[in-house]
Amino acid sequence: MRLLLALLCTLLLASPPGRGQALPLDNQGKVSFYEVVPADSLRAGTLYTHAKRWLRQYGYALSTADSAAGRLVATQALAMYDRGYLTKKLHGKVRYQLTLEVKDGRYRLQFTDFVFDYYHEDRAYHLVPTGKAKPLEDPLASGWQKLWQNHRHDTLLGITTLQAELKTAMLATPKPTAQLPTTRPANW
């Protein structure tokens, strides 16, 4: 029984570091989330308006907004924390680019250019970027491999959550507004 327990512990400890699914990679080996979503009966203008509203709501910085071509390009960052015993401390941010292209009846979304930016405390105990960056595709991080795998896994969860929220927002139908009565009262 002890031998079986020791063998099981050895196998668990020898397994490669990783937590579930791997990040999706494109042809160049870069992390990329890509999807074409059908949006039947919605015009390109409506989809563009929904997308732009969603980007503003979530604080994205728009770098390209071309309504004629139906293309939006924006950037954002996900905060990554070092988990302590009592508190969480910001370890860095994973910045990325989101490209949305809309056409009648469908839209395409692509999350690309994932880079982890390191943060540290300055003399006034404010967390500021160090200027160092690490591509998210890099599977190894010497000295903090487990935390790096956690950051990669948190990025996967964060982006899939954002994709689901974006799909809901894009296909939402606007609520009808209440109309005021246009008839005048009889004593006018």
VENQUISUL-V369738 format. One record per residue. SS is DSSP state (2 for helix, 1 for strand, 0 for the rest). PSI is psi in whole degrees, 0 to 359 (NA if undefined). D_CENTER is the distance of its C-alpha to the mean C-alpha in Angstrom with 2 decimals. Layout:
SS&PSI&D_CENTER ; SS&PSI&D_CENTER
//
This chain:
0&317&46.23 ; 2&323&45.37 ; 2&318&45.00 ; 2&318&42.53 ; 2&319&40.51 ; 2&320&40.58 ; 2&318&39.51 ; 2&317&36.55 ; 2&320&35.43 ; 2&317&35.86 ; 2&320&33.73 ; 2&320&30.88 ; 2&333&31.05 ; 2&352&31.39 ; 0&149&28.34 ; 0&148&25.68 ; 0&131&22.85 ; 0&155&19.80 ; 0&83&18.14 ; 0&229&17.91 ; 0&149&15.87 ; 0&158&15.35 ; 0&141&12.39 ; 0&135&13.11 ; 1&148&15.09 ; 0&191&16.59 ; 0&331&20.32 ; 0&1&20.23 ; 0&16&18.60 ; 0&148&15.29 ; 1&128&11.92 ; 0&128&10.83 ; 1&120&9.25 ; 1&136&11.92 ; 1&140&13.40 ; 1&124&16.31 ; 1&124&16.73 ; 1&139&20.28 ; 0&70&20.97 ; 0&142&24.73 ; 0&11&26.89 ; 0&132&24.36 ; 0&161&25.31 ; 2&321&23.19 ; 2&320&23.94 ; 2&316&22.70 ; 2&320&19.39 ; 2&316&19.05 ; 2&316&19.91 ; 2&316&17.47 ; 2&315&14.55 ; 2&320&15.85 ; 2&317&16.39 ; 2&318&12.88 ; 2&318&11.56 ; 2&320&14.38 ; 2&323&13.86 ; 0&9&10.43 ; 0&27&11.98 ; 0&147&10.67 ; 1&111&13.51 ; 1&127&15.01 ; 1&332&16.83 ; 1&129&18.21 ; 1&93&19.23 ; 1&98&21.86 ; 0&331&23.01 ; 0&318&25.82 ; 0&349&23.72 ; 0&42&20.92 ; 1&131&18.26 ; 1&133&15.52 ; 1&128&13.72 ; 1&160&11.55 ; 1&155&9.96 ; 1&171&7.98 ; 1&144&7.76 ; 1&132&6.87 ; 1&137&10.44 ; 1&132&12.10 ; 1&148&15.45 ; 1&118&18.75 ; 1&117&20.17 ; 0&188&23.78 ; 0&318&26.46 ; 0&326&26.38 ; 0&164&23.54 ; 1&142&20.12 ; 1&133&20.07 ; 1&122&17.28 ; 1&330&17.38 ; 1&186&14.93 ; 1&142&11.56 ; 1&109&9.15 ; 1&151&8.93 ; 1&171&7.69 ; 1&138&9.02 ; 1&126&8.40 ; 1&125&11.80 ; 1&127&13.17 ; 1&127&16.79 ; 1&145&18.92 ; 1&168&22.39 ; 0&122&24.78 ; 0&0&23.78 ; 1&164&20.43 ; 1&158&17.24 ; 1&135&15.08 ; 1&143&11.38 ; 1&120&10.24 ; 1&122&7.31 ; 1&182&9.74 ; 1&54&11.47 ; 1&123&9.76 ; 1&133&12.27 ; 1&124&13.03 ; 1&125&15.27 ; 1&145&17.97 ; 1&153&19.22 ; 1&169&22.73 ; 1&135&25.20 ; 0&190&27.62 ; 0&334&31.23 ; 0&15&30.42 ; 0&28&27.89 ; 0&142&24.92 ; 1&123&21.74 ; 1&154&21.37 ; 1&145&19.78 ; 1&341&22.29 ; 1&350&21.70 ; 1&146&21.03 ; 1&155&17.99 ; 1&126&17.22 ; 1&142&15.40 ; 0&342&13.04 ; 0&336&15.38 ; 0&116&18.22 ; 0&345&19.07 ; 0&144&21.60 ; 0&97&21.74 ; 0&130&25.37 ; 0&338&26.18 ; 0&46&22.85 ; 2&316&21.86 ; 2&317&21.02 ; 2&321&18.72 ; 2&318&17.00 ; 2&323&16.59 ; 2&318&15.17 ; 2&317&12.51 ; 2&318&11.70 ; 2&318&11.81 ; 2&326&9.68 ; 2&316&6.83 ; 2&313&7.76 ; 2&318&8.04 ; 2&316&4.96 ; 2&320&3.14 ; 2&326&6.73 ; 2&316&7.11 ; 2&321&5.15 ; 2&315&7.22 ; 2&319&10.11 ; 2&322&10.16 ; 2&319&10.13 ; 2&317&12.87 ; 2&316&14.80 ; 2&324&14.81 ; 2&325&15.85 ; 0&2&18.65 ; 0&138&19.89 ; 0&136&23.47 ; 0&144&24.64 ; 0&139&27.12 ; 0&140&30.64 ; 0&149&31.98 ; 0&131&35.30 ; 0&136&38.14 ; 0&147&40.95 ; 0&138&44.44 ; 0&352&46.09 ; 0&149&49.64 ; 0&150&51.84 ; 0&158&53.72 ; 0&330&57.36 ; 0&14&58.88 ; 0&NA&57.33
//
